[in-house]
Amino acid sequence: MKFIFWNIGRKPLIRELKEILKNKQADILALAEFDGKIDDLLSALSNDNMNYYLIPQIGCQRITILSKLTAKHFEHRAETEYYTIKELFVPGWCKLLVAFIHFPSKLFTTDDDQMVESEIFKQEIEMAEKQCKNYNTIIMGDFNMNPFEKGMVAASAIHSIPCSLTAKERKRVVKGREYSMFYNPMWNLFGDNDNKPGTYYYKKSSHLVYFWNIFDQVIIRPALIDKFDSESLEIVSKAGEISLVDENHRPCLSDHLPIFFSLKQEV
């Protein structure tokens, strides 16, 4: 099963989306900041024999979900303005709990606010897991945090860590309290060996600046680590023959680059 997430930055990038989907054959496409006409996108895909369905939302207008699977394969679990949580039923696969997220921008929130929002979101995820009795959880989207930030790493928050072996321990105890863990494979994509050192580039006149950030991420529960195709994980920089980056390898269409990943093992 193949997934793409892209914060499209309110840009009319139908041609680019079509080329990416044609190349990647994604089963699920999740978009943040899609500001176009969804019928135009669905029609353009259909004209190229790619049939996708819009998955209905209730209150989360920041995320648009298209799937090769119809809405009957999705069961709604929880939703706010910033995220939506769905249970996904796929014939021949284990049930998945999939959350799509677009957290508030750093331009309008503080690190402390992001930490609190992460803690609340983690509680919502754990509540959905208990209700569904399903811990095959995937979270993808624009977290507006890097993998190393407190809201992503802190035990009381999302608690996503870079080591799959450690994550397979599933939980750890801090000061007598038990906290569940996620595995975050996005740590592996930092650096410039493939000229894709992040998903978002930002430079400012400040003593502390990272330049490249990985705000767009996928994290998974330990139960899915052996099903996660680590070699498939990619920051996408081309849509067919269309480059999504400029000569400096920085995003030039949307201000974010898409991410792609897949699950490799059917059940």
SERO-4910 file (N, C-alpha, C, O; in steps of 0.05 Angstrom, whole numbers):
BEGIN
 pado doro    nc1    nc2    nc3   cac1   cac2   cac3    cc1    cc2    cc3    oc1    oc2    oc3
  Met    A     17    -24      0      0      0      0     18     25      0     37     26     15
  Lys    A     11     44    -17     29     67    -22     14     93    -15    -10     97    -20
  Phe    A     30    112     -3     19    136      8     35    160     -1     60    158     -4
  Ile    A     22    182     -7     35    208    -12     22    229      5     -2    230      8
  Phe    A     39    246     17     29    270     30     43    294     18     68    294     14
  Trp    A     28    316     13     40    340      3     25    365     13      0    367      9
  Asn    A     39    383     26     28    409     31     31    426      6     53    434     -1
  Ile    A      9    429     -8     11    440    -35     12    471    -36     15    483    -57
  Gly    A      9    483    -13     13    512    -11     -7    529    -26     -1    550    -36
  Arg    A    -32    518    -29    -53    533    -43    -46    539    -72    -55    559    -84
  Lys    A    -30    522    -84    -22    526   -112    -37    508   -130    -44    485   -123
  Pro    A    -44    517   -155    -58    500   -174    -39    480   -188    -31    485   -210
  Leu    A    -33    458   -175    -12    440   -184    -25    414   -194    -14    392   -188
  Ile    A    -47    415   -208    -60    391   -217    -42    374   -236    -41    350   -233
  Arg    A    -28    387   -254    -11    373   -272     11    358   -256     17    335   -262
  Glu    A     23    371   -237     44    359   -221     33    336   -204     46    315   -202
  Leu    A      9    339   -193     -3    317   -177     -8    293   -195     -3    270   -187
  Lys    A    -18    298   -219    -23    277   -238      2    261   -244      2    237   -245
  Glu    A     24    276   -249     49    263   -256     60    246   -233     71    224   -236
  Ile    A     58    257   -209     68    243   -185     52    217   -181     64    196   -176
  Leu    A     26    219   -183      9    195   -179     14    175   -201     13    151   -195
  Lys    A     18    184   -225     23    166   -247     49    150   -242     51    126   -247
  Asn    A     69    164   -231     95    152   -226     96    134   -202    107    113   -202
  Lys    A     82    143   -180     84    130   -155     61    109   -151     64     91   -134
  Gln    A     40    112   -166     17     94   -163      7     92   -134      2     71   -124
  Ala    A      4    115   -122     -4    116    -94    -33    108    -91    -50    114   -107
  Asp    A    -38     93    -69    -65     85    -62    -80    108    -48   -104    111    -50
  Ile    A    -65    123    -32    -77    145    -17    -60    170    -21    -35    170    -18
  Leu    A    -73    192    -28    -61    218    -30    -73    237    -10    -98    240    -10
  Ala    A    -57    248      7    -66    268     27    -53    295     21    -29    296     18
  Leu    A    -70    316     20    -60    342     13    -67    362     35    -89    361     46
  Ala    A    -48    378     42    -53    401     59    -55    426     42    -40    428     22
  Glu    A    -72    445     49    -74    470     36    -81    467      6    -71    481    -11
  Phe    A    -99    448      0   -109    446    -27   -132    466    -30   -153    464    -16
  Asp    A   -129    485    -47   -147    507    -50   -162    507    -77   -175    526    -84
  Gly    A   -158    485    -92   -170    484   -119   -197    471   -118   -209    466    -97
  Lys    A   -208    465   -142   -233    451   -145   -227    421   -146   -214    412   -164
  Ile    A   -238    407   -127   -232    378   -125   -242    363   -149   -230    344   -158
  Asp    A   -265    372   -161   -275    359   -185   -256    361   -208   -254    343   -225
  Asp    A   -242    384   -210   -223    388   -231   -200    368   -229   -190    356   -248
  Leu    A   -191    364   -204   -169    345   -199   -178    317   -205   -164    302   -218
  Leu    A   -201    309   -195   -211    282   -199   -215    277   -229   -210    255   -239
  Ser    A   -225    297   -243   -230    293   -272   -204    290   -287   -202    274   -305
  Ala    A   -183    306   -279   -157    304   -293   -145    277   -288   -133    266   -306
  Leu    A   -148    266   -264   -137    240   -258   -153    218   -274   -141    200   -285
  Ser    A   -179    221   -275   -196    202   -289   -190    201   -319   -190    180   -331
  Asn    A   -183    225   -330   -177    226   -358   -151    210   -365   -147    203   -388
  Asp    A   -135    206   -344   -111    189   -348   -114    161   -336    -95    148   -330
  Asn    A   -140    153   -334   -146    126   -324   -137    122   -295   -129     99   -288
  Met    A   -137    143   -279   -131    140   -251   -156    148   -235   -163    172   -234
  Asn    A   -169    129   -224   -194    134   -210   -190    136   -180   -183    117   -167
  Tyr    A   -195    160   -170   -193    165   -142   -219    176   -131   -235    187   -146
  Tyr    A   -223    172   -105   -248    180    -92   -241    199    -69   -221    196    -55
  Leu    A   -258    219    -66   -255    238    -44   -265    225    -19   -288    216    -18
  Ile    A   -249    225      2   -257    215     28   -269    238     45   -254    257     50
  Pro    A   -294    236     52   -307    259     65   -294    266     92   -285    249    107
  Gln    A   -294    292     98   -285    303    123   -309    314    138   -330    320    126
  Ile    A   -306    318    164   -327    330    180   -319    359    188   -334    378    182
  Gly    A   -297    362    201   -289    389    210   -261    396    202   -252    419    208
  Cys    A   -246    378    190   -218    384    184   -215    393    154   -212    376    136
  Gln    A   -217    419    150   -215    429    123   -186    434    114   -182    441     91
  Arg    A   -167    429    132   -139    434    125   -127    410    110   -105    412    100
  Ile    A   -141    388    110   -132    363     97   -152    354     76   -176    354     81
  Thr    A   -142    346     52   -159    334     32   -148    306     26   -124    303     21
  Ile    A   -165    286     27   -156    258     24   -169    246     -1   -194    246     -4
  Leu    A   -153    236    -19   -162    221    -42   -152    192    -40   -130    188    -30
  Ser    A   -168    173    -49   -160    145    -46   -171    129    -70   -192    135    -81
  Lys    A   -156    109    -77   -166     89    -96   -188     72    -84   -203     60    -98
  Leu    A   -189     72    -58   -210     58    -43   -233     76    -39   -229    100    -34
  Thr    A   -257     66    -40   -281     83    -35   -284     89     -5   -271     77     12
  Ala    A   -302    108      0   -306    117     28   -315     94     46   -311     96     71
  Lys    A   -327     73     35   -337     51     53   -314     37     66   -318     22     86
  His    A   -289     40     56   -266     27     69   -255     44     92   -236     35    105
  Phe    A   -266     67     96   -256     85    117   -278     89    138   -301     94    132
  Glu    A   -270     87    163   -289     93    185   -278    116    201   -255    115    211
  His    A   -294    137    204   -285    161    218   -282    155    248   -298    141    260
  Arg    A   -261    166    260   -256    162    288   -255    188    304   -270    191    323
  Ala    A   -238    207    296   -237    232    311   -227    254    292   -213    248    273
  Glu    A   -234    278    298   -226    300    280   -227    327    294   -245    332    310
  Thr    A   -208    344    288   -209    372    295   -201    388    271   -198    377    249
  Glu    A   -198    414    274   -189    430    252   -162    422    242   -156    426    218
  Tyr    A   -145    410    259   -117    405    252   -110    376    245    -88    371    236
  Tyr    A   -129    358    249   -123    330    242   -149    314    239   -170    322    249
  Thr    A   -147    292    225   -169    273    223   -158    245    226   -136    239    215
  Ile    A   -172    228    240   -164    201    245   -184    182    233   -208    184    239
  Lys    A   -175    163    217   -193    144    203   -183    116    208   -159    111    210
  Glu    A   -202     97    210   -195     69    209   -199     59    181   -219     64    169
  Leu    A   -179     46    171   -178     38    143   -180      7    140   -164     -7    152
  Phe    A   -200     -2    125   -204    -30    121   -198    -37     92   -211    -28     73
  Val    A   -177    -53     88   -168    -60     61   -168    -91     59   -156   -104     75
  Pro    A   -183   -102     39   -183   -131     36   -155   -142     33   -139   -133     17
  Gly    A   -150   -163     49   -123   -176     48   -102   -163     65    -79   -172     65
  Trp    A   -110   -141     79    -91   -127     96   -101   -127    125   -125   -131    130
  Cys    A    -83   -122    143    -92   -116    171   -106    -89    171   -101    -72    154
  Lys    A   -124    -85    190   -137    -59    193   -116    -38    201    -98    -44    218
  Leu    A   -118    -15    190    -99      7    196   -114     30    209   -137     35    203
  Leu    A   -101     43    227   -111     68    238    -93     90    227    -69     91    232
  Val    A   -104    108    211    -88    128    196    -97    155    205   -120    162    203
  Ala    A    -78    171    214    -83    199    221    -69    217    201    -46    213    194
  Phe    A    -83    238    192    -72    258    174    -72    285    189    -92    292    201
  Ile    A    -50    299    188    -46    321    206    -35    346    192    -18    343    174
  His    A    -44    369    200    -32    394    191    -33    413    215    -53    427    219
  Phe    A    -12    412    231    -11    428    255     -7    458    249      1    465    226
  Pro    A    -13    475    268    -10    504    263     18    512    256     37    500    264
  Ser    A     20    532    239     46    542    230     62    554    253     51    565    272
  Lys    A     89    552    251    106    565    270    103    596    269    111    609    288
  Leu    A     92    606    248     89    635    246     67    645    265     66    669    272
  Phe    A     49    627    273     27    635    289     24    620    316      4    622    330
  Thr    A     45    606    324     44    591    349     72    590    361     92    595    348
  Thr    A     73    583    387     99    582    401    107    552    404     91    534    400
  Asp    A    132    548    412    141    521    417    125    508    440    119    484    439
  Asp    A    118    524    460    102    514    482     74    505    472     64    484    481
  Asp    A     62    521    455     36    514    444     37    488    428     20    471    430
  Gln    A     59    486    412     62    461    396     65    437    414     55    415    408
  Met    A     79    440    437     82    418    456     55    410    467     49    386    468
  Val    A     39    429    475     13    423    486     -5    409    466    -19    390    471
  Glu    A     -5    420    441    -21    408    420    -13    380    414    -29    362    409
  Ser    A     13    375    415     24    347    411     14    328    433      7    306    427
  Glu    A     14    338    457      4    321    480    -26    314    476    -34    292    481
  Ile    A    -41    334    469    -70    330    465    -75    310    441    -91    292    443
  Phe    A    -60    314    420    -63    297    396    -55    268    404    -69    249    396
  Lys    A    -34    264    419    -26    237    427    -48    224    443    -53    200    440
  Gln    A    -61    239    460    -83    228    476   -106    219    458   -119    198    462
  Glu    A   -112    235    437   -133    228    418   -126    202    403   -143    185    399
  Ile    A   -101    200    395    -92    175    381    -95    151    399   -106    131    391
  Glu    A    -86    153    424    -88    130    442   -117    123    448   -124    100    451
  Met    A   -135    143    450   -163    138    454   -175    122    430   -190    103    434
  Ala    A   -168    131    406   -177    117    382   -167     89    380   -181     70    373
  Glu    A   -141     85    388   -130     58    388   -145     39    407   -150     16    400
  Lys    A   -151     50    430   -165     33    450   -194     27    441   -203      5    444
  Gln    A   -207     47    429   -234     43    420   -235     22    397   -254      6    396
  Cys    A   -216     23    380   -215      5    356   -201    -22    363   -204    -41    348
  Lys    A   -187    -22    385   -170    -45    391   -151    -50    368   -146    -73    359
  Asn    A   -140    -28    358   -123    -29    334    -99    -11    339   -101     13    343
  Tyr    A    -75    -23    338    -50     -8    343    -32     -7    319     -8     -2    321
  Asn    A    -44    -13    295    -30    -10    270    -33     19    260    -47     24    240
  Thr    A    -20     37    274    -25     65    270     -3     79    253     21     75    257
  Ile    A    -12     94    234      5    111    217     -4    140    220    -28    146    219
  Ile    A     15    158    224      9    187    225     26    200    204     50    197    203
  Met    A     13    216    187     28    230    165     18    258    163     -6    264    169
  Gly    A     35    276    154     26    303    149     47    324    155     71    318    157
  Asp    A     38    348    156     55    371    162     53    377    192     34    390    201
  Phe    A     73    368    207     73    372    236     82    400    243     78    409    266
  Asn    A     93    415    225    105    441    230    125    440    253    129    460    268
  Met    A    137    417    256    159    412    275    179    394    262    172    377    245
  Asn    A    204    397    268    224    378    259    223    353    277    213    354    299
  Pro    A    234    331    267    234    306    283    247    309    310    240    294    328
  Phe    A    266    327    313    280    330    338    268    349    358    278    352    380
  Glu    A    246    362    351    234    382    369    218    368    392    210    345    389
  Lys    A    214    383    413    202    372    438    175    359    433    169    337    444
  Gly    A    158    372    417    131    361    413    132    335    398    113    319    401
  Met    A    153    329    383    156    304    369    168    282    386    162    259    383
  Val    A    186    290    404    203    271    418    195    266    447    198    244    457
  Ala    A    184    286    461    178    283    489    160    260    495    141    254    479
  Ala    A    165    246    517    149    222    524    120    229    527    103    213    519
  Ser    A    113    252    538     85    259    543     72    269    517     47    271    516
  Ala    A     88    276    497     78    286    472     77    263    452     69    240    459
  Ile    A     85    267    427     82    247    407    101    223    411     95    200    404
  His    A    125    229    422    143    208    430    152    191    407    150    166    408
  Ser    A    161    204    386    170    189    362    201    190    361    213    211    364
  Ile    A    213    166    358    242    164    361    255    153    335    241    140    319
  Pro    A    281    158    332    294    151    306    303    122    304    313    114    282
  Cys    A    302    106    325    313     79    325    291     59    325    275     57    344
  Ser    A    289     43    304    267     23    302    270      1    323    250     -8    334
  Leu    A    295     -7    329    298    -27    350    289    -18    377    276    -33    392
  Thr    A    295      7    384    285     18    409    255     21    409    242     15    428
  Ala    A    244     30    386    215     34    384    200      7    387    177      7    397
  Lys    A    213    -15    379    199    -41    382    195    -49    411    181    -68    417
  Glu    A    208    -35    430    202    -39    458    175    -29    465    164    -35    487
  Arg    A    163    -13    448    135     -4    448    130     18    469    115     37    464
  Lys    A    140     15    493    135     34    515    160     38    531    178     22    531
  Arg    A    160     60    546    181     64    566    169     79    590    148     92    588
  Val    A    182     76    613    172     87    638    189    111    645    214    109    646
  Val    A    176    133    651    190    158    660    176    167    686    153    173    686
  Lys    A    192    167    707    182    176    734    156    161    742    137    173    751
  Gly    A    157    135    736    134    118    745    111    117    725     91    103    730
  Arg    A    112    133    704     90    133    684     99    120    659    122    122    650
  Glu    A     81    105    646     87     91    622     78    106    597     55    117    597
  Tyr    A     95    108    577     89    123    553     94    106    528    115     94    525
  Ser    A     74    105    510     77     90    486     95    105    466     97    130    468
  Met    A    107     91    447    126    103    428    117    100    399    101     82    392
  Phe    A    127    118    383    125    115    353    154    114    342    173    123    355
  Tyr    A    156    102    319    181    102    304    179    124    283    160    125    268
  Asn    A    200    140    281    201    162    262    224    157    242    247    163    248
  Pro    A    218    147    218    239    141    199    249    166    185    269    164    170
  Met    A    237    189    189    245    213    175    273    223    183    286    237    168
  Trp    A    282    215    207    309    222    215    330    213    194    350    226    190
  Asn    A    324    191    180    343    180    161    346    197    136    365    193    121
  Leu    A    329    217    132    329    233    108    344    260    112    346    275     93
  Phe    A    353    266    136    368    290    140    395    287    126    406    265    124
  Gly    A    406    310    117    431    310    103    427    315     73    405    316     63
  Asp    A    450    317     59    448    325     31    460    305     11    469    313    -10
  Asn    A    460    280     19    472    260      0    456    257    -26    468    251    -46
  Asp    A    430    262    -25    414    259    -49    403    286    -58    384    287    -74
  Asn    A    415    308    -49    406    335    -55    377    341    -47    364    359    -57
  Lys    A    367    325    -27    340    330    -16    343    330     15    334    311     28
  Pro    A    355    351     26    361    351     54    338    358     72    341    360     97
  Gly    A    314    362     61    291    368     77    266    372     60    268    369     35
  Thr    A    243    378     72    219    383     57    212    413     56    194    421     41
  Tyr    A    225    429     73    217    457     75    243    473     81    258    467     99
  Tyr    A    247    494     65    271    511     67    263    539     78    244    551     67
  Tyr    A    277    548     99    271    574    110    296    586    121    311    574    137
  Lys    A    302    611    112    326    625    121    317    652    133    300    666    122
  Lys    A    329    659    156    323    685    168    349    695    181    368    680    185
  Ser    A    349    721    187    372    733    199    371    728    229    362    745    245
  Ser    A    381    705    237    380    696    265    404    679    271    415    666    253
  His    A    413    679    295    436    663    303    430    633    300    448    617    293
  Leu    A    406    625    306    398    597    304    379    593    281    355    601    282
  Val    A    389    581    260    371    575    237    380    549    225    404    544    221
  Tyr    A    361    532    218    368    505    207    369    505    177    380    486    165
  Phe    A    358    526    164    356    527    135    336    505    126    314    511    117
  Trp    A    345    480    127    328    458    118    313    445    142    325    440    163
  Asn    A    288    440    138    271    428    159    256    404    147    251    403    123
  Ile    A    250    385    164    232    363    156    207    366    173    204    353    193
  Phe    A    189    383    163    163    387    176    143    365    167    125    358    182
  Asp    A    147    355    143    128    336    131    139    308    137    161    301    129
  Gln    A    123    292    152    134    268    163    113    245    163     89    250    161
  Val    A    123    221    165    106    198    171    119    184    196    143    181    197
  Ile    A    102    177    215    111    162    238     93    138    241     69    139    233
  Ile    A    103    116    252     87     92    254     91     79    282    111     82    295
  Arg    A     70     64    289     72     48    313     91     24    309     95     15    286
  Pro    A    103     14    331    121     -9    329    109    -33    314    123    -49    302
  Ala    A     82    -37    316     69    -60    304     73    -60    274     70    -81    261
  Leu    A     78    -37    262     80    -35    233    109    -33    223    114    -31    199
  Ile    A    128    -33    241    156    -29    232    165    -50    212    178    -43    192
  Asp    A    158    -75    216    167    -96    198    152    -95    171    160   -107    152
  Lys    A    130    -80    170    114    -78    146    122    -52    130    114    -49    107
  Phe    A    137    -35    143    144     -9    131    167    -13    112    188    -24    120
  Asp    A    164     -4     87    185     -7     67    203     17     70    198     38     58
  Ser    A    224     14     85    242     37     90    256     47     65    263     71     63
  Glu    A    260     29     46    273     37     21    254     54      3    264     69    -15
  Ser    A    229     53      8    210     68     -8    208     97      2    200    115    -13
  Leu    A    215    102     27    212    129     39    228    149     23    252    146     19
  Glu    A    214    171     15    227    189     -3    216    217      0    191    221      3
  Ile    A    233    237     -2    224    265     -6    224    268    -37    245    266    -50
  Val    A    201    274    -47    197    274    -77    205    302    -88    195    322    -78
  Ser    A    222    302   -108    232    327   -120    225    330   -149    231    350   -162
  Lys    A    212    309   -161    204    310   -189    176    300   -192    168    281   -179
  Ala    A    161    312   -211    135    302   -219    137    296   -249    133    313   -266
  Gly    A    144    271   -255    150    264   -282    175    280   -291    196    276   -279
  Glu    A    172    296   -312    195    312   -321    195    340   -308    212    356   -314
  Ile    A    176    345   -291    173    371   -278    189    371   -252    184    355   -235
  Ser    A    208    390   -249    223    392   -224    207    408   -204    195    429   -210
  Leu    A    207    398   -180    194    412   -157    213    430   -142    205    443   -123
  Val    A    238    430   -151    259    446   -138    273    463   -158    273    457   -182
  Asp    A    286    484   -148    301    502   -166    330    493   -168    337    471   -160
  Glu    A    347    510   -180    375    502   -184    391    498   -158    412    485   -158
  Asn    A    380    509   -136    392    505   -110    379    482    -94    385    478    -71
  His    A    362    467   -108    349    444    -97    328    451    -76    321    435    -58
  Arg    A    319    476    -77    299    486    -58    271    485    -70    269    488    -95
  Pro    A    250    480    -55    223    479    -66    216    504    -82    222    526    -73
  Cys    A    205    500   -106    200    524   -123    171    525   -132    163    546   -144
  Leu    A    154    505   -127    126    507   -133    111    512   -108    104    534   -101
  Ser    A    104    491    -93     96    495    -65    121    500    -49    143    495    -58
  Asp    A    117    512    -25    141    516     -7    148    490      8    168    490     23
  His    A    133    469      4    139    443     16    143    423     -7    133    426    -29
  Leu    A    159    402     -1    161    379    -19    144    356     -9    141    353     15
  Pro    A    134    340    -27    118    316    -19    136    295     -7    160    294    -11
  Ile    A    123    277      8    136    253     18    120    229      7     96    230      4
  Phe    A    135    207      3    123    182     -7    133    159     10    157    159     18
  Phe    A    116    140     16    125    115     30    105     93     24     83     98     14
  Ser    A    113     69     30     94     46     26     97     25     48    118     24     62
  Leu    A     76     10     50     77    -14     67     81    -38     48     68    -39     27
  Lys    A     99    -56     55    107    -76     36     96   -104     41     98   -121     24
  Gln    A     84   -109     65     77   -136     71     47   -139     75     36   -127     93
  Glu    A     35   -154     57      7   -160     60      3   -181     81     21   -197     88
  Val    A    -21   -181     93    -27   -200    114    -48   -220    105    -57   -237    121
***
